[in-house]
Amino acid sequence: MHTANSIPLKPVASSALAAIGHDPATETLAVQMFQGAKPGNVYHYANVTLIEYSAMASAKSLGEYLALHIKAHKEKHPCTNMGMPAIELPPVKLSKELLAGLLTGREYGKEMLKEEEMQAKTAGLIVIFSANDDLMELRGAIIAEFNCYDGGTAHIDAKGLLPDRENVVDDDELKDLFARQPAAHSIEALWSAEEGYSWTYRTDVPHATFEIVEDGEAYCRGIVIDVADLGGAA
């Protein structure tokens, strides 16, 4: 009988799965799921051939492949919860490029899972995209909304979204705003500025881009930023 880590696991770039492995002799697929933002239990799926495992390992979305081709066929691929592995694997670092790749193709209104938001926060990544016709959404390391009807420019630093000057009345808060402004970076939301998109973004901060669709058509080109590129301390 397999123990939780008797099948060697390798970390994978996925928002749903921490690591996968396969035993060709017994045709057993091993999958370590994320529990919150951390790697959790290992699950073994029976009757998974090496060809099926190779197809999963090379799939654009490992989580989607697992759900559609393995978990959906419970009679063919019964599952056993093997518990936590004795040796914890170092997770694949979630970079802005990797996260942007995972988010590309998401449907408007279903841009990120809660687990992905937690993972982005842990990795120090900020995901920026548009909601409705007047909001800039910030998720991950910074959670905020910015009103930008017909477009607008927000300013952020490692501490978060800077408030609008007219909304600050407290002297200490005003002093803090003035201290943060020189090092803040602008994030410009552009409404209908590029053919085929309702929203696009422009900034001088290094970033990766991803595509949000609505009814199969491009809606928003969002961006992912690393807090480390904003300078200062969070």
C-alpha positions as CSV (number, residue, x, y, z in Angstrom):
1,M,0.0,0.0,0.0
2,H,1.3,3.4,-0.9
3,T,2.0,6.0,1.8
4,A,1.4,9.7,1.2
5,N,4.9,10.2,-0.3
6,S,5.7,6.7,-1.7
7,I,5.2,8.0,-5.2
8,P,7.7,10.8,-5.9
9,L,6.1,14.2,-6.3
10,K,7.3,17.2,-8.3
11,P,6.0,20.7,-7.7
12,V,3.9,22.1,-10.6
13,A,2.9,25.6,-11.8
14,S,-0.8,25.5,-10.9
15,S,-3.1,27.5,-8.7
16,A,-5.0,24.4,-7.7
17,L,-2.4,21.7,-7.5
18,A,0.9,21.9,-5.5
19,A,2.6,18.7,-6.9
20,I,1.9,15.6,-9.0
21,G,3.5,12.2,-9.5
22,H,2.8,8.8,-11.2
23,D,3.7,5.2,-10.6
24,P,3.6,3.4,-14.0
25,A,3.7,0.0,-12.4
26,T,0.4,0.4,-10.6
27,E,-1.0,3.1,-12.9
28,T,-1.5,5.4,-9.8
29,L,-1.7,9.2,-10.1
30,A,-0.6,11.1,-7.1
31,V,-1.8,14.7,-6.6
32,Q,-1.1,17.1,-3.8
33,M,-3.8,19.7,-3.5
34,F,-3.5,23.2,-2.1
35,Q,-5.2,23.7,1.3
36,G,-5.7,27.4,1.4
37,A,-2.4,28.9,0.3
38,K,-0.3,25.9,1.4
39,P,0.2,22.4,0.0
40,G,-2.2,20.0,1.7
41,N,-3.1,16.3,1.4
42,V,-2.0,13.9,-1.3
43,Y,-4.6,12.0,-3.2
44,H,-4.1,8.8,-5.2
45,Y,-6.2,8.1,-8.3
46,A,-6.3,4.5,-9.7
47,N,-6.1,3.3,-13.3
48,V,-4.3,6.3,-14.7
49,T,-2.0,5.3,-17.5
50,L,1.3,6.9,-18.3
51,I,-0.2,8.4,-21.5
52,E,-3.0,10.0,-19.4
53,Y,-0.5,11.2,-16.9
54,S,1.7,12.7,-19.6
55,A,-1.3,14.5,-21.1
56,M,-2.2,15.9,-17.7
57,A,1.3,17.1,-17.0
58,S,1.5,18.9,-20.3
59,A,-2.1,20.4,-20.1
60,K,-2.5,24.2,-20.0
61,S,-4.6,23.8,-16.8
62,L,-3.7,20.9,-14.6
63,G,-6.6,21.5,-12.3
64,E,-9.1,21.6,-15.2
65,Y,-7.6,18.4,-16.7
66,L,-7.8,16.6,-13.3
67,A,-11.5,17.7,-12.9
68,L,-12.6,16.7,-16.4
69,H,-10.6,13.6,-17.2
70,I,-9.9,12.0,-13.8
71,K,-12.3,13.2,-11.0
72,A,-15.3,13.2,-13.3
73,H,-14.8,9.4,-13.8
74,K,-15.0,8.1,-10.2
75,E,-15.8,4.5,-11.2
76,K,-12.7,4.2,-13.4
77,H,-10.4,6.4,-11.3
78,P,-11.4,5.8,-7.6
79,C,-9.6,8.2,-5.2
80,T,-7.9,7.6,-1.9
81,N,-6.9,10.4,0.5
82,M,-3.3,9.5,1.6
83,G,-2.9,12.4,4.0
84,M,0.0,14.8,4.3
85,P,3.4,13.8,2.9
86,A,6.1,13.1,5.5
87,I,8.4,15.5,3.6
88,E,7.0,18.8,2.5
89,L,8.0,19.9,-1.0
90,P,9.2,23.4,-1.7
91,P,6.4,25.0,-3.7
92,V,6.9,26.5,-7.1
93,K,7.3,30.3,-6.6
94,L,4.3,32.1,-8.0
95,S,5.7,34.8,-10.3
96,K,3.7,37.6,-12.0
97,E,4.2,35.8,-15.3
98,L,3.0,32.5,-14.0
99,L,-0.1,34.0,-12.3
100,A,-0.9,36.0,-15.4
101,G,-0.7,32.8,-17.5
102,L,-3.1,31.1,-15.1
103,L,-5.6,33.9,-15.3
104,T,-5.6,34.4,-19.0
105,G,-9.0,33.4,-20.5
106,R,-11.0,33.8,-17.3
107,E,-14.6,34.9,-17.7
108,Y,-15.7,38.4,-16.6
109,G,-17.0,38.1,-13.0
110,K,-15.0,34.9,-12.4
111,E,-11.5,36.4,-12.6
112,M,-10.0,34.8,-9.5
113,L,-10.7,32.0,-7.0
114,K,-10.4,32.8,-3.3
115,E,-7.4,30.3,-3.2
116,E,-5.7,32.2,-6.0
117,E,-6.2,35.5,-4.2
118,M,-4.6,34.0,-1.1
119,Q,-1.7,32.6,-3.1
120,A,-1.2,36.0,-4.8
121,K,-1.1,37.7,-1.4
122,T,1.4,35.2,-0.1
123,A,3.6,35.7,-3.2
124,G,3.4,39.5,-2.9
125,L,1.6,39.9,-6.2
126,I,-1.1,42.5,-7.1
127,V,-3.7,41.6,-9.7
128,I,-5.4,44.5,-11.4
129,F,-8.4,44.3,-13.7
130,S,-11.7,46.1,-14.3
131,A,-15.2,45.4,-13.0
132,N,-18.4,46.9,-14.4
133,D,-17.8,50.1,-16.3
134,D,-16.3,52.2,-13.5
135,L,-14.1,50.1,-11.2
136,M,-10.5,49.2,-11.0
137,E,-10.1,46.0,-8.9
138,L,-6.9,45.2,-7.0
139,R,-6.6,41.7,-5.5
140,G,-3.8,39.8,-3.8
141,A,-1.2,41.7,-1.9
142,I,-3.3,44.9,-2.1
143,I,-7.1,44.6,-1.9
144,A,-8.9,47.8,-3.0
145,E,-11.2,49.3,-5.5
146,F,-10.7,52.5,-7.5
147,N,-13.5,54.5,-9.2
148,C,-12.5,55.2,-12.8
149,Y,-15.6,55.9,-14.8
150,D,-14.5,56.5,-18.4
151,G,-10.9,55.8,-17.3
152,G,-8.7,57.2,-14.6
153,T,-5.4,57.0,-12.8
154,A,-4.8,55.4,-9.5
155,H,-1.6,55.7,-7.5
156,I,-0.1,52.8,-5.4
157,D,3.0,52.0,-3.4
158,A,4.0,48.9,-1.4
159,K,1.5,50.0,1.4
160,G,-1.5,50.0,-0.9
161,L,-3.7,52.4,-2.8
162,L,-3.2,56.1,-2.1
163,P,-6.4,57.9,-1.1
164,D,-7.7,60.9,-3.1
165,R,-6.5,64.2,-1.7
166,E,-10.0,65.5,-1.4
167,N,-11.1,62.6,0.8
168,V,-8.3,63.1,3.4
169,V,-9.2,65.5,6.2
170,D,-7.2,64.2,9.2
171,D,-3.8,65.9,9.6
172,D,-1.8,62.7,10.3
173,E,-3.4,61.0,7.3
174,L,-2.6,64.0,5.1
175,K,1.0,64.0,6.3
176,D,1.2,60.3,5.5
177,L,-0.2,60.9,2.0
178,F,2.3,63.7,1.2
179,A,5.1,61.4,2.4
180,R,4.0,58.6,0.1
181,Q,3.2,60.6,-3.0
182,P,6.8,61.1,-4.4
183,A,7.5,57.3,-4.5
184,A,4.0,56.2,-5.6
185,H,3.5,54.7,-9.1
186,S,0.6,55.5,-11.4
187,I,-1.7,52.8,-12.8
188,E,-3.8,54.2,-15.6
189,A,-7.1,52.5,-16.6
190,L,-7.9,53.2,-20.2
191,W,-11.5,52.9,-21.4
192,S,-11.9,51.8,-25.1
193,A,-8.4,53.0,-25.9
194,E,-7.5,49.9,-27.9
195,E,-9.6,48.1,-30.5
196,G,-11.2,44.9,-29.2
197,Y,-10.9,45.8,-25.5
198,S,-13.2,47.7,-23.1
199,W,-10.4,48.1,-20.6
200,T,-6.6,48.1,-20.8
201,Y,-4.0,49.4,-18.4
202,R,-0.8,51.4,-18.6
203,T,2.0,51.7,-16.0
204,D,5.8,52.1,-15.8
205,V,5.9,49.3,-13.2
206,P,7.2,46.0,-14.5
207,H,4.1,43.8,-15.1
208,A,2.7,40.7,-16.8
209,T,-0.6,40.9,-18.7
210,F,-3.6,38.6,-18.9
211,E,-6.9,38.5,-20.8
212,I,-10.4,38.6,-19.4
213,V,-13.2,37.6,-21.7
214,E,-16.9,38.1,-21.8
215,D,-19.1,35.8,-23.8
216,G,-16.0,34.6,-25.7
217,E,-14.9,38.2,-26.6
218,A,-12.0,40.1,-25.2
219,Y,-13.1,42.4,-22.4
220,C,-10.1,43.5,-20.3
221,R,-6.4,43.2,-20.5
222,G,-5.4,43.1,-16.8
223,I,-2.0,43.3,-15.2
224,V,-0.1,41.5,-12.5
225,I,2.5,43.5,-10.5
226,D,5.1,42.3,-7.9
227,V,5.1,44.4,-4.7
228,A,8.9,44.2,-4.7
229,D,8.9,46.4,-7.9
230,L,7.0,49.2,-6.2
231,G,9.9,49.9,-3.8
232,G,9.7,50.6,-0.1
233,A,8.3,48.2,2.6
234,A,4.8,46.8,2.6
